[in-house]
Amino acid sequence: MRRFDQDILVLATHNAGKVREIGDLVAPFGIGTLAAGDLSLAEPVEDGDSFAANAKIKALAIARASARPALADDSGLCVDALGGAPGIYSARWAGPAKDFALAMARVERELTAKGAVDEAARRAHFACALCLAWPDGHVEQFEGRVDGHLVFPPRGARGFGYDPIFVAEGEHETFGEMAPARKHAMSHRARAFARLVDGCFAARE
């Protein structure tokens, strides 16, 4: 497994929430971040059939374009009663304007149409795939997930995306209500990141 030994990591995303959250995760290792948008790099077409495939597409594209190691995250909400949807299409459900209020309303509407109206019927999980890629094409990949259920109406203005409707197992607050540090300790992204640390950042500790 290849170690990451540089001081700057390019984040292969234009999502401000992900930039902030991943930046917080890598900061303790003395790593600074640049987002693809900071470098005026376009987002590649994500046409993979899984979170891992899309993360790899993004990381490789940005690593080669920036000539620096790049980290990509592909993540989303998977709802049991909806056959795993929105899944890899989580961002697309928010439309061109990335309106997640619209996306959360769609999730509620489709669950209601299926008669999934109680907690047991609204089981879901967040999944995250991370890919760390180097300009020479080498990649390391890691995955994480957190299980829970959905609540409506959305609660909380913290986090981003579908966070205001997701309650992790054993919790009462949504990710949208949680303090960032608490969410970081248990989220799908944090779990994938812990595996990344063990594999690629451990030598920096």
N, C-alpha and C positions, 0 to 999 in steps of 0.2 A: 504494500500500500504506500502511495507516495505522500510524503509530508509537505505541508504548506509552509514555506519558510520566508515569505515576503511580508512587507508591512502594509501593503494596500491590496484590498480585494475588491474586484469589480462585481457589483450586484446586477445580475441580468434581469432587471425589472424596471418598469416605470411606475410601479405601484408605491405611492408614498408610504402607505402603512407597512408594507413589507420592508421597504428600505429602512424605516425607523426600527422595526422589530428586529431585523437581522443585524442592523448596526449595533443595537444594544447587546445582542448575543455575542458578537465578536469583539466588542470593545475591551472586555477583561483580558484578552490575549494580546493587547497592544496593537491590534489591527485596525487600520482606518479603512473606510469604504468610499467607493465612488459608484454612483448608479449609472446604468446605461444611458439614462437621459442626460446626466451631467456631461457625458462624452458625445452627446448628439448621435447616439447609435440607435438605429431603428430596431424595433422588436421583430424577430423572425416569425414566420408563419408557424403556428403550433398545430401540426397535423398528426401528432402521435396518437396512439390508441390507449395511452395510460399516463398517469401522473409522471412516472419515471421517464417515459419516452419524451414527453414534452419538456421536462426539466433538462434532459440531455441536449435536446435541440437548442434550447435557449442558452445553456451554458457554453456549448461549443461555439455557437455563432458569435457570442459576445467575447469569448476568450480570443478567438481568432481576429476579430475586428479591432479589439483593444490592445492585442499583443500582451495581455496580462492574464493571470488566472482569474476565472470568473465563477461565481456561485449563482446557480439558478434554483428557484423554488417553484414547484408546481403543486398546488394544493387545492382542496375544495371540500365541499360538503356532500356527503353521501347519505341519502335518506332511505332507510330500509323499505318503507311502504311504497316508495317511488322507484323501486328496482335499482337503487344506487344513484339515481339522478339527484341533483344536477351533475355530480361527479366532475369529470374533466371539463364539463361545460359550465362550471359554476360561475365564472366571470361572464360568460356569454349570456347567461340568464339575466344579468344586470343591464344588458343592452349597450349600445355604443357610448352612452353617457356614463357607464359604470354606476348606474343607479341601483344600489343594493336594497333600497326600500322597495323598489319594484320587484327585485328578485325574491325578497323575503315574502312579499305579498303573493307572488306566484307559487312559492312553496306551500304557503298556507292554503291557497285556493285549491291546489292539486291534492293536498292531503284531505281536505274537507270533501272533495269530490269522491274520494275513495273511502270515505267514512272513517278515516283515521283521525279521531278527535280526542283520544285520551293519551296519557303519557306513554303507556305501553305500546301504542300503535304509532308513536312518533319517535321511535328509536332512530338514531343517526350517529354518524361519526365524521370527524374531520380527518382527512388523510393528507400527508405531506411527503413529497419526494424532493430531496436535495441532490443536486449534481454539482460537483466541483470539477471544473475542466481547465486544462492548460492549453496554451496556444499550439502545442505540438500534437494535440488530439487526445492526450491521456485524460481519462475521467475516473472519478470515484463517486459512487452513488450510495445514498442512505435514505431510509424511509421511517416514518413514524405515524402514529394515529392516536386519537383520543375518542373514546366512546361516550355517548350521553343521549339526551333527548332534546326535542325542540319545544319551545314555548311561544305563545302568541298572546298579546301583541309583543313586538320587540321591546327589549328592556336594556337601557344603558347606552351611553354615547361614547364609551371607550372602545378600543379595538377598531376593527374595520370589517368589511364584508358581511358575512352572516353571523358575526359574533353576538349581536343582540338577541338572537333567537336560540342560541346553543347553551345548554347547561350540561357540564361534564358530570360523569358518574360521581355520586357522593357529594355533589355541590348543590347550592341553592341559587347562587348568583349566575347570571349569564356571563359569557366571556366579555360582553359589552359593558357589564357592570363591574367586573373585577379590576383591581389595581393591576397595572401592567406587570409588575414583578411577580405577582401571584399567578397570572396567566402564563407568563414565561416558564414558570416552574412545572407546568403540567401540560402545555399545549402540544399538539401534533408536531408543530415546527420545533419546539424545544426538544421533543423526544428524538426527532430526526437529527437535530443539531448535536445532541449528546453523542450520538453514534459518529457523527462527523468529527467531533472533538477527539474521541477515542482513536479514530482512524488516522486523522490528518493533522490535528493541532496538538496532540498530547506532548510532543517534544518541546512545545513552546512554554509549557507550564513551569 
